[in-house]
Amino acid sequence: MLKSDRKKNVFKNFDGYLKPLNFKAEKAGGDPAYLLKLDDRVISFFMNFKDAQWIAISGIKISILLVEQYLIEIFGKDYIMEKYFYDEKKYFLTTINDKNFKNKFDSIELNTEYEIINFTNWYIKYLETSGKEFIETYSYLPNVLKKMDELQAEGKYWNEILAGGPEFLLRGLIISKLCNDKNHENKLEYVKELYISMADEYLPYLDKLKERLKTVETIYNL
């Protein structure tokens, strides 16, 4: 099956399920995506049609727009647009992604319409089950904060739920502040210590964020 035919079949199957749910397809380029744009967040997933006749596909990604607004302010929009192709159309900064997701069809050739149907049906089942649960749980920031605290208590890092490179720590601080976290000051010190030991080039951004957070209004009171 030609790559163009593989794409056509995948899009047909996904469109039939996702368009009634108000997902918009961005089919151009090497990483077509489906996005659900809401007032406060964007839910998405991406694909890549490999020359080796298989399809890479991501788990659910959630962009919490308020969180990312502060991150963009700290780094500067020009920097964000250049580094992450951020365009507020197809590419949004990801706050949280489903890191437990595994592509069952990773490196498996899909050469027939039947195999394509199996692939899309499998992913749709993910969207209806664990993907739906992920969205419902982590679209609510206090649940993200709770997961961050659980990970930290286990000696793990927040990047097991938060997206990005070293900036995931800044996302965690923003979420902590928005949730009026009683342990916010401790988290500031925790992040500072991690940056000193592993990514000291981020310390100026941490200082800038600390000042900005002084004027950020909380939206939850835990």
N, C-alpha and C positions, 0 to 999 in steps of 0.2 A: 504493500500500500504506500502510495506517495505521501510525503509529509503533508502536503496541501489537503489531501483527502482525509488524513488522520485528523487534522485540525478541524476540517469541516464537520466531521462526525462528532467530535468531542463538543464543539460549540453548539451543534444542534441539540445534543442531549442535555447539556448544561443550561442552554437558553430555555428549554421547555420547563425546567424545574426552577431556575433562578429568577427569570424575568418576572413571573407572578409575585415573587417575594421582593421585588423592587431592586434587585441587584442590576448594576450596569456593567456591561462587558466592555473591556478595553482590549481589543483583539490585535492591534498593531504591534509591531516590534517582536523581539525575541522572547519576551516574557509576558504573554497575554495574561490578563487578570480579570477578576470579577470583584466589584466593589459595591457595598451598600453604604451610602452616605446618609448619615443621620445628623441631627442638629449638633450633637455633642461628641460624636465619634464616627469613625469609618471602619467598617469590617471588610476584610478582603482576603483573597488568596491568589497566588500566582502559579503559572505553569511555565514549563520550558519543553518544547518539542525537540527531542534529541535526534541527531542524524542517525544514531544507532537504533532508531525506530522504537524508542520508549519515551515515556513522558514523565518528567520530573514535576512534582506538584507540592506546594507548601501546605502546612496546616493553617488554621485560622490565624489571622493577624488583626489586632485591634489597635487603632490609633485613637487615643483619648485626646481630643483636640485641645482642651485647656492645658493639659500637661505639656503637650508638644509646643504650644504657644510660648510657654515660659522658656523651654529649651531653645527654641529658635531665637528668642530675645537674647538669651545669654551668649549664644555662639554667633549670632548675626545671620540674617536671612541669606545673604550672598554666599557665605560659607556653607550653609546647609544645602542650598540649591546646587552648589557645585559638587559637594561631596556625596550627596544622597539623591541627586536628580529630582529633588523635591519640586513639585509643580502644582500641588493642590488640585490636580485633575486625576492622574493615575498614581502618582507617587506621593505618598504621605509618610511621615515618620511613624514607625511602629513603636507603640508603647509596650504592648504585651503580645507575645506569640505563643502558640501551643507547641511547646517543646517536647511534649509527649507523643506528638503525631509521628507516625512512621508510614512511609509510602509503601504499601503492600506490593505495588507494581514496580518498585525500583529496579531498573536495568532489565525489565522484562519486555520483550518485543511485543508490540500490539499491531498486528498486520491484517486483522479482519474486523468487519463491523461488529461481529459477536464479541470479540475481545475488547473493542472500544466500549461497547455497552456494559460489559462486566466492570471495566475500569470506572466509568462514570457512575454506574449504580453503586459501586463500592464507596466512591467519594460522597455521593449524595447520602448514603447511609451514615457516613461519618458526620456530615452536616446535620443530620436529623437526631444524632445521638450524642456522642462525646463532644462534637463540635458545637452543638447547640448548648450543651451544659457549660462548656468553656466560655462561650459568649455571655450566657446569662450570669455566670459567676463573676467573671472578671471585667465586665462592663461597669461593675459597681466598685468604686475605688476602695472602700473599707475592706472588701474581700481581698483586694490586691495587697493592701497593707498587712492584713492578717497572714497572707501567704509569705510575705517578706519576713515577718517576725518568726514564723515557723522555720523558714529556711535558715535564718540567722541563728536561731536556738539550736539547730542541728549542725552548726558549723559550716553551713553552705552559703553560697553567695546569692544575692537577689537576681542575678542574671539567669537563674533557673526559671524565672517567670518574666522578668523584664527584658526588653530587647536592647540590642546595641552593644557597642564595645564599652570602653571605660565610662562612657556617658550614661550607662544604665544606672550608675550610682546617683547621678544627678536626678534622673527620673524618680528614683526611690525617694529622694529628699523632697521633691515637689509633691509627690503623692502623700508623703508623711505630713507635710504642711497643710495641704488641702483637707486632710482628714483630722486636723487638730490633734495630732498624735502626741500623747503625753511623753513619749520617749524621743521626741524630735531632736532635742539637743544632744542626746546620746548618739543618735544616728549621724548628726553632723560630725561629731568627733570620730565615729567609726569610719565614715567616708574619708575624712582627712587622713587618718592613719593608713588606710588602704592606698590612697593616692600617693602619699609620701613613700610608701614601700614599693609600689608597682607602677604608678603612672603619674609622676610628679608634674608632668607638663599640663595636667588638668587642674592643678591647684589654683591658678588664676581664675579659671571658670568657676571653681567651687567658691572662691572668695566673692566673685561677682554674684553668684546665685544666693549666697548667704545674705548679702545686702538686699537683693530683690525680694527674698522671701519675707523680709521684715514688713513688707507692705502688702503681701498677698493675703486676701481674705479666705478664711476657711469655708468650705461648703458642707462639711460634715462635722459633727461633734460626737466623738466616740467616748 
